[in-house]
Amino acid sequence: MSLLQCMGASSLLYLAAGLVTLLYFLTSLKKTVCNLPPGPRPLPLIGNLNVVDLKKPFQSLTELSKTYGNVFTVHFGPRKAVVLAGYETIKDALLTHADEFGERAEIPIFRKMTQGNGIAFSHGELWKVMRRFTLSTLRDFGMGRRTIEVRILEELNSLKQNTWKPFDTKMILNNAVSNVICSILFGERFEYDDPAFLTLLKLLNENTKLLGSPMVLLYNFYPSLGFLFGASKTVLQNINELNAFLQKLFQEHKEEFNENNLTGFVDAFLMKQQQSKKPHTMFHNESLLFSTLDLFAAGTETTSTTVRWGLLLMMKYPEIQSKIQEEMNHVIEPGEMPKLEDRKKMPYTDAVIHEIQRFANIVPMGVSRATPTDVNFRGYVIPKGTEVIPLLTSALNDELHWKTPDQFNPSHFLDADGNFIRREAFIPFSIGRRACVGEGLAKMELFLFFAGLLRKFVFQAPPGVDKSDLDLTADVGFTLNPMPHLVCAVPCE
């Protein structure tokens, strides 16, 4: 029997309290006197956790910004962070002061997962090299080109549903969207009933949910007490299983490798490994593993979640769905599917897709940055290594930039003549040096999948469910998902 099993609940609480007290004391010794942005007064041990709802922290931070302004400090236990709220503030920091806010924050759970490898959570020169290589390779294998458009349309054509039979869109859309990034990474797709593929997506979905859970957030705030938070252990176990699956694929690619016939990102990486003469190359196996995992996860979860929000909103607002289908009927020949070249001729559809992204707000807190040096910003001094949270939800709902920020309103992206207009506060992919590396691919997929699905089907609530009863409340995780729901896809005549 383990020590923890021998100890009673009260003993664990005393131990936890003692360790947290010690941690808080040691942290306080490191504090430097500086002109930090204002914020709520931190309490011993818990900091400002008394005013932050860990189930929906982005909402709490939004409320705090109304009191403390667009640049403020918040203490998550002993972990200090500076929050940027409002589009102008985020733009000023991430674009005007790009270098000063260009690092990625050290987040304990992600550090434990990746050891600083990959694209999303790497640092310094490694990050620059991996990002540069990734962007170049994604372009080489079709991002933004006709070849990927064909793959997306082929995947779209494989989606079939029985008329009127209610179904959950989550797995089928995950499968379809994931196969697009898989074709870029591995040069192959998976069948939707492939057990290994289904397990892979299940692990990915579970981690996406857990990484935004209160227990994992507490682990990030008090990593030395990680043994108390079981959710973090589950995340790491899932990562180990995902890694084992990827290692098998890597081995297959190594055995079949042909530099004259590169099939995707993995083969390109393997060739880079062979070409590198340096003993300490950055193109090592851990970089391959976590770069691939970063692309696989980002290329699956965010796009499929956004499409799911889109279909739910079309059920909620059938008049908008009808208007999209009417626009397509005027632009696209009977029997044909939408293509990228049609997007400019479909301003209303394009506006709806942008509004889905704005309204769904699926990564409300962005991914935290960090200051590589002491930074002077808007009259405050932000110390080196401070976590910086760009509150993207505050830009996507900024009253200075959106007429009706709390409503689903496609006219946000249309002028008086019905032409599509770009809005600078539309930053769902973030901005600056750490903006989403797969933004170009995601935009292609969102248009082709969403418009293509509406070309094939009319999406309706299941029989007996009124559209007014459809719930637009988000299911909170690392990304904001729609609550579980069923959909009816009725083939268009």
Secondary structure, 3 states (H helix, E strand, C coil): CCHHHHCCHHHHHHHHHHHHHHHHHHHHHCCCCCCCCCCCCCECCCECCCCCCCCCHHHHHHHHHHHHCCEEEEEECCEEEEEECCHHHHHHHHHHCCCCCCEECCCHHHHHHHCCCCCCCCCHHHHHHHHHHHHHHHHHCCCCCHHHHHHHHHHHHCCCCCCCCCECHHHHHHHHHHHHHHHHHHCCCCCCCCHHHHHHHHHHHHHHHHCCCHHHHHHHHCHHHHHHCHHHHHHHHHHHHHHHHHHHHHHHHHHCCCCCCCCCHHHHHHHHHHHCCCCCCCCCHHHHHHHHHHHHHHHHHHHHHHHHHHHHHHHHCHHHHHHHHHHHHHHCCCCCCCCHHHHHHCHHHHHHHHHHHHHHCCCCCCCCEECCCCEEECCEEECCCCEEEECHHHHHCCCCCCCCCCCCCHHHHECCCCCECCCCCCCCCCCCCCCCCCHHHHHHHHHHHHHHHHHHEEEECCCCCCHHHCCCCEEECCCEEECCCCEEEEECC
